[in-house]
Amino acid sequence: MKRRGFWFLPLLLILLLSGTVFAQEFKEFTVFTGEPLPDYPGSTIVGDIIERETGVKLIREALVGDLETKVGLMIASGDYPDLVVAAHFTSLLKDAGALLPLNDLIEEHAPNLKRLYANHWDMLTQEDGNVYWLPIQAIPYGPDTSRYPSLAFFMNKRVLKEAGWPVIKTLDEYFGLIADYMAKHPTIDGEPTIGYITLFDGWRSFATTNVPQHLMGYPNEGEFVPVMQQGRYVVTEYHTSPTAKAYYKKLNDMYNKGVVDPETFILNYDQYIEKLSSGRVLGTFNQFWQMQEAQNYLLRDKPESIFVPLPIVIDPLVEERQRDIPYVQPTQGMGITIKCKDPVGAIKFLDYLIKEDTQRLLQWGILGEHYEVDENGLYYRTPEQLELFRDPDWVQNVFGRHYFFNAFPSLRGVDENGNMFFPDTQPHLIYSDSTDSEKEVMDAYGVKSFSDLFNEPIFKKYFPLWTITMPAGSAAHIEETRMKDVLNRYVPELVMSSPEQFDAIWENYVKDIKPLMVEQMKVYQEGIDWRMENW
């Protein structure tokens, strides 16, 4: 027995050290996520489960700098990752021959993708009959609603509470409240009060330049708005509209009065989020996903300074319809590149991620640990579980959702059992799972969600216009790039000039930008006419 033990122990030690028996063999895929995520922490709750069940490790590259520039460098060098997400520049990769057709891969190896994207397949099919990417979100069973609208003029709760919870509708009323509060409270928590900031960092500058369409009552259509005329949607420009002029004139007035932050046009995205998270900013406009990180920190750390979304329009006579209807982005998503040596393994990995059980893991967590099921089969969270998911640092770095959700194919809306894939959209929990600070605002305005402050959205079959892309290298694409250059050059000047200079700058802006819309509008009109006929 001693002799057998003598040989057994060294053998066990060798096996443990070598890892050949106990360590799992992993397949690696490189992925460019198209967004500035922090480095993966190496181990998270959902990440460890996904790696164990798939045998796949991801080598991630997050966005640094400008996305269009990054995509251009990829194309020029031919150096592609295995998996890629390039937002509204995805079609450039397809046009460059960088993406593999997914039809056969999905048909032969990805039953979940085939089933769950079935409703959207015609939208995704390109002119050559192939599908090259998978939109980040699919809606296989039905839409949902949300606690927050997709975009808004946001106002610090302190301002509304002190003013007695007024109902404000116009841009003048919005900035009037902010200016009054700022005059009474020049500091918050010992630091200077910031009246208003706007995001103007690289491609994110649409948070500043696309605002006139929303003041006209529209949801996010992009750079142009379709206007119903005699039973047909007609693509119309708004960048030189009277509403646009009034908007920039108001920002100019507020800048010269010290309400608009003097640093607003030089802030990068991280600095913008940092300022919002400080609790001393009184107002901003943005799409909610662009400022949600700051809101989450405020909910945790400074609940009296959370941002409240408001349906602001330029004039009380404007009909507000700013809420989005749930939609799929058919012109962008995740693709597999020609450099991927194992496209079958890659599509199987995406097929695993999209299946309902994985989506529940990513959104709800582990049953009994992160959520429960009531007698009616509906999911909910205990107060202790809610506290975990209200901590953005825990959700990102311990739970790990962000690293497998934002850039990858996912599901939204209602599932086949009547639960929502997104916990925040579970109807019976939208109000009950809100924080005390959020409930105080909702109660003051007599609503059960912040989305209820806005009018119901109008269904539009084509929606949204911005998912139509300009063909790479076309006259419209060149025009689009030049138009954005004009916006980036003139908008800071319009806002930061002296009031006496404003009209002259506006005239030059209109003269320079007007000729840069013609070809784009033709492409958009053709696209919207096709969608209205074929979708």
N, C-alpha and C positions, 0 to 999 in steps of 0.2 A: 504493500500500500504506500509505503514511503517512496519507493522507486517510481510508482505511477504518478504520485503527486509531484515529484521532482521534475518530471518531463512535462506535466500538464501546465504548471504555472508559467514557465518561460514561453510555452506555446501561446497561452492566453494573452500574455503581455505583448508578444509580437503581433498578434492579430489586432489587439486594441490600438497599438501604435500605428500600424499600417493603415487601419481604417478600411481594409478591403472587405470586411464582413459587415461592419456596423454603419459605415457611412453610405449615404444614398448617392448614387451617380446622378449628376444633374446635366441637363442640356441647357446651353446658354443661347439667348437671343439678344442682340443689340436693339435698342429702341430709342428713337428720338421723339419726345413727347410734345414738342412745340409749345411748351409753357415753362416758366421759370420756377419749377419745383426745387426745393432743397434736395440735397443728397439723401438717398434712401438710408435709413438708420441701420440697415443690415438685418434687423429682425423686428417684425411686428406681428400682432395677433393674426390678422387675416393673411399677411404675407407668408408667414410660416406654414399656414394651412394650405395655401395655394401652391407653394413650392413643394410641399410634401405630397400633395395629391396629383400634381402634374409632372413633377420631376424637372421643372423648368426654373431657371434663374434668369432674371433680366439684367442686362448691363445697360443702365439708363444714361441718356444724355439729355439734359434739360436745356431749355432755351437760354442763351446769353446774348443780349443785344436785340437786334431787329430780326424778326422772323423772315421777312421777304429777302433780306440780305443773306441769311443763313440758307434758305432754300436755293437761292441763286448760286451760292458757293458749292452746295451739294451737286447741283446740275453741272456746273462748270468742271468740277473735279471728277465726277462720276463716283464719288465716295459716299455710298449710301449705307444706312443701318439696315438691319433685317426688317424691322417694323418702323413705320414712320407716320406721324401726324403733323400736318402742315396747315391746319385751319383753312382759311380761304385761299391759300396758295397751293392746295392739294392738286388742283388741275394742272398746274405748271409741271409737277412731277410726272403726271400721266402723259402730258404732251411731250415731255422729254424722253419718254420710253422707259422711265425708272420703275414703274409699278407693274406687278404681275396681274393678269386677269384672274379673278377669284371664282368665276363660275364653276369650273370643273372641280376645283379644290373644295368648294362648299358642297357641291352635289355629291361628291364621293367621300368626304371626310368630316363634314360639319353639319350634322342633322339639326342641331340647336340653332345655328345661324340661319339655316335654310327656313326653319319653321318660324323663328321669331322676327326675321326681317321680311317675311313673305308679303306683308301688306305694303312694303315700301320698295319692292324689287323693281317695279317699272320705273320709279323715280330715279333709281340708282344706275339703271342701264344706260351706257353711253352710246354714241352714234354707231360704234362698231359692234354693238350687241353685247359688250362685256361690262362687268362690274369690277371696278378697280379699288374701291375703298368701302369701308363700313362706317356709317355715321355713328357718332359717339352715343347717340340715344335712339333706341327704337321704341315704338309704342305698339306692342302686339295686341293688347286687349282693350284698352280704352284710356282716355286722358285723365288727368288729375287737376287739382287746384292747389294753390300754395299759400303759405302764411304771408309771404311777401310778394308783391308784384315784380315783374321782371325788370322794371326801370321806374325811376321817379326822381323828382326833386326831393332830396332828403333834408329834414330839419332836426336839429338837436332837440331832444325831448324837453330840456330845460326851458327853451324858448316858448314852446306851446303851453307848457304847464303854467308858467308865470303869467302868460297872456290869457289864461282861463279857458284853454282848449278851443281857440277860435277855428271856424271853418274858413280856410283860405283857398282861393281858386286861381288867382292871377299872379303873374310874375311881380307886379308892383306890390301886391299884398305880401308876397313871400319875402322880398328884400326889405320891405318896410318893417316887418317884425324883427328880422335879423339886425337891421341897423339900430332899432330902438333898444333891443336887448344888449347889443354891443356897447351902446352909449351908457347904459346903466351898469354894465358889468364889464369893465375894461380888462379884467383878469378873471381867470378860472383856475382854481387850485394854485394860485400864486404865479401863474404864467399868463402872458398876453392872450386875450381872446382873439380867435381867428374867425372872421365873419363868414367867408365863403372861399372854398378852393375848388378848382376844376382840374381834371386830369388831362395832361397834354403830352404824355410820354410816348413817342414813337407811334406804332400802329394803334395804341390805345387812345389816340387823340380824338377818336369819334365821340368820346364821352363829352367833348366840348363842341365839336363842329357839327354833330348831327342833332343837336338839341332843338333847333327850330322846328323840325318835323313834329316833335312831341308837343311843343307849345301850340302847334296847329291841331293837336288832338290825336295824332297818329301813333300807332305802336312802332316798333323798330322795323322799318323797311330798308334802312341803309342810306345811301346817298341821294335817293330819289323817292317820291311817293306816288303810288298809283291812285288816281282820282277817278271815281265813277262818273262817266259822262255818257249819257244816252245809252245806258246798258252795257258799256264797255269800260274796262279800266284803262285809263290813259296815263302813261308815265309822265310825271311832272317834276320839274326841279324846284327846290326850295332854298337853295343856298343864297340866292339874291332876292328872296321874297321880302315883302314888308315886315313879316314876322322875324326873319333873320336879322334885318337891320335893327328892329326894335330890341331884340335880344342882345346883340352886341353893344348897342347904345346903352342899355341898362347895365351891362357888365362894365362898360367904360365909366359910367357915372359912379358905380359902386367902387370901382378901382380907385378913382380919383378922390373918393371920400374915405378911403382906407378900409372899406369893408372886404373887398376881394384881396386875398393874401398876395403881397408883392412877389412872393416866391413861386406863385402857382404855375408859371410857365416853364420853370426850370426844375421842378420836382420830378424825380423818377418815380416809378410805380411804388417801390418800397417806401420811399419817403412820403408819398401820398398816403399810403396805408398807415404809416407811423403817425402822421399828423391826425388822421381821422381817429386813430386808436387812443389819442391823448385825451379825448373828451372835451377839448376846448375849441373844436371846430363847430360852427353853428349851422353850416349848410354846404351841400354839394349836390351835383347831379351826376347820376351814373346808372348803368345797368347793375342790378343787385349783385350779380356774380363777381363784379369787379371790386365791390367794396364789402362783400360779405365777411371777409376775414377780419376787417376792422370791426364790423358789427358784432362778431362773435367775441372779440376781446372786450368790447364795451359791455356786452351782456354779462360777461364774467367779472370784470374788474371795475367798471364804472356805469352801473345800470341806469343811473339818472341822466346819463349823457348819450343814451342810445339814439340812433337815427330813426325818425318816423318818415315813411314815404308819403308824399302828397301829390295829388293829381293836379299839377299846375299847368295852366294854359295862358295864352297871351291876352285873352279877352274873355269876359264872362259869357259872351255869345257863342264861343267855340264849343262844339260838342266833344267832350273828352272820351276817347276810346284807346287809351294807351296800353292796356293790358294785352299781352300776347295770347293767342290761342296756342295750345301745345302743338309743336311741329317737329318734323325731322329735317335735319340739314343734309339734303341729298347731294350737295356739291362739295362736301368735305368729310373726312373721317380717317380711319386707320387703314393703311395699305401695307402690303408685303412687297418689298423691293426685289429687283432683279439680282441683288447681291446676296439674298438669303439662300443658303445652301440646303436648308431643310424646310421648304414651304409647306409640306404636309404637316410637319411638327408644329409649325407656326400657326396654321389654321386650326389645328386641333387644340392648341392652347387658347386661341380666341374663342373657340367653340365651348371650351370649359368655362371661360370667364362669363359668357353670355347666358349660360343656363340659369334657370330660376333659382336653384339652390345656391349658386355662387353669388348671384345678385342679392339674395336675402342675407347671405353672410356679409357682403360688403356694406350693405345699408343698415341692416338690423343687428347683425352680429350673431352670437351663438345663443340658441334657445336656452332659457334658464339661467344664462349668465348676463346677457345684454338685453333681452326682451322676453316677454311672456305672451301667452295666448289665453284669451278669456273664453267663457262658455259658448260664445257665438263664433269662435274661431278667428276673432280679430286680434291683431297684435297690439301690444302696448308695452310701456316701460314703467317700472317702479320709480319712485322718487330718487332712489339711490342710483339706478341705472341712468336716469335722466341727467343726474349731476355729472356722470362720466362723459356723456356725449355733449354736454354744454361746455366742456373744456376743450378748446381748439387744439391745444398742444397735445393733449391725450389722444384725441381723434386722429391727428396726423402722425404722431411719432410712436404711439403705443398701439393703438388700434390699427392704423395704417391704411385707412380707406383711400386717401388721396392718391396713393401711389399705384392703385389698380382701378381707379374709377374715372377721373376727369378726362384722360386721353384715350381710354379703351372703350370698345363697344359695351354698351350698358342698356338697361331697361328702365323706362319710367312709366308712370300711369298706374292703373290698377292691374293686379295679377289675377290669375285664373281662380283664386279663392276669395276675391273681394277685398284683399288687403292692398295697400299701396306699396310700390317698390321703395319710394322715398318716405321715410318715417314722418318727415315734416309735412307731408301732404295727406296723411291718414286723416280722413274727414273728422272723425270724432275726437281726434287728438290735437287738431290745429290750435284750438283755443286752450284746452285743458293742459296741454304740455308747454304752453307759452310761459315765459318767466313772469314773475310778479310785476316787473317793470313794464313788460309788453302788455300784460293784462290791464294795467292801470290806464294805458293809452287807449286800448280797445274799448274798455268800459266807458271812458270819457266820451268817445265818439259813437258808442252804441253799435259796435261791430264785433264779429268773432274772428276776424283776421284782418291784417293790413290790406290785403287784396280787396276786401269789401269797401274800402274807402274809394275805390275806383269803379267806374262803370263796367258792365260786362263787355267782354271783347266781341267783336263782330266776326263771324266766320268768313274767311276768304279762301277759296280753293287753292289759289296760287301761293299763299303766304309762306314765308316772307320774300319780298323782292330781292333782298341782298344775297340770297342763296343762288341767284343767277350770276355766273362769273363771266368776265370778259375773256375771250379767246386769247391765249398767250401770243404776244407779238402783233396783235391786230391793232388797227387804228384806235379802236375803243379802249384797248388795254393801255396804249401809249397815252391816250387822252386822260384816262383814269389816273395814271401816275402823275401826270403834269397837273391835274386838277388838285390832287392832294398836296403837291408841292406849293401851289398857290394858297391853299387853305393854311398850310403850316407857316407860310411866310406872312400872310396878312392878318390872321386872327389875333396873334399876340399884339400886333401893332394897333389893330382896331380897339382892343381892350385897354392897352396901356398908354395910348396917346392922350394928349390934352383934349378936352371937349371941343375946343376950337378946331382941332385938326381932323376930327372924326369924319365929317362929311366928305372932305377931300380924299381921305384914305378909302372910304367906302366906294366912292366913284371909281377910283383906280382898281380896287378889288373887283367890282362888278365888270369893268372893262376887260380885266385879265381872265376872269373865270368863266364868263359867259360862253366864249368860243370853245371851251373844253368840256362841253356836255353833250354835244350833238351826236357823236358816234355812240357814246355810252347809252343814251336814251333810245337809240335805234335797237341796240342789242337787248336792252331790258324790255322794250316793247314787244320784240319778236318772242322773247322768252316767256313773257307773261301771257301773250296771246296763245302760245303753244300749250302752256300749262292749263289755261282755262278750257281749252278744247280737249286735252288728252288726259288730264288728271281726274 
